[in-house]
Every structure is written in C-alpha cells, then in structure tokens.
C-alpha cells in the first residue's frame, strides 16, 4: 500500500505543477489552447466546444509516457 500512496502523491504533485503552469501562462496572456481538429460551434445563445484534437494529443502523449515507464520498469527487473 505504501507504493500506491507514493504514486498518488507523485500524481498530485504533477497536477499541481500543471495547474501552476496554466495559471502562469494565462497571466502572460497565453490562453488559446485550441488545436486543429477541435470542434467549436457558436450560435445565438448556444456554444459547444469539443476538444477532439487536444484529446488525441493528450492520449498520444500519455501512451508514450506510460509505455516508456513500463519499459523502464521491465528493464529494471
């Protein structure tokens, strides 16, 4: 159970770091996170935004990170 606690603390630290980074970027005036492929529809009294391109990018990055982590773990055995 101690290992799970360390992983959760690590993930929490990463989330805090990402949150602080986003706040800092917003204060610098960098707010646009829309990538090509993101769906944005605006009509009178209605707005819809689905970050499809962003979701795909996040999925690819997380897949690469987890694959690298698994490779490092298997290599250490």
N, C-alpha and C positions, 0 to 999 in steps of 0.2 A: 504493500500500500504506500510505502514511502516514495517509490518511484513515480507513482501516479500523482502524488502531491507535488513532486518536483516538476513534472511535466505541466501540470496545471498552473503552477507559479510561473514557469517559463512562458507559457502561452499568454498569461495575464500581463507579464512584462512586455511581451511583443505587442499586445493590443494597446497598452498604454503608450508605448513608443510610437505606434502608427497614429494613434489619436493626437498626440502632441505634434507629430509631423504635419498632419492635416490642418490642425489649428494654426500652426506656424505658416504654412503655405497660404492659408486663407487670409491671414494678416498681411502677407506680402502681395495680395491681390491675385493670387493664382487660384481660381475657383472652378474653372472649366475642366471637368473630368470626362466629358463626352467623347467617346471614341467612335470611329466609323463603324457602323453596324448597330449602334444604339438607336432604339426606336423612340422618337419623341413626337407626340401628336398634341397640338393645341387648337382648341376651338373655343367658341364663346362659352364661358362658364365651365370649361372642361379642359383638363390637362392630363395626359398619360405619358409616362416615361418608363420604358423597359430597357435596362442596360444590357442588351444581348452581347454586344462586342466586349464590354467590360467583364461580363460574366465568363465569357470564353477565355479571355486573357487571364483572369484570376484562376480559372480551372487549370489552364496550362502551367502557370507558374507554380501552383500548389502541387500539381502532379510531378513536376520536375523536382521540387524540393523534397517531397516525400520519397520519390524514387532514389534520390541521392542519399537521403537519410537511411533508407533501407539498405542501400548498397554499402554505406559506411558501417552499419550495424552488422551486416553479414560478413564483412571483411575482417571485423574485429574478433570474430569467433574462432 
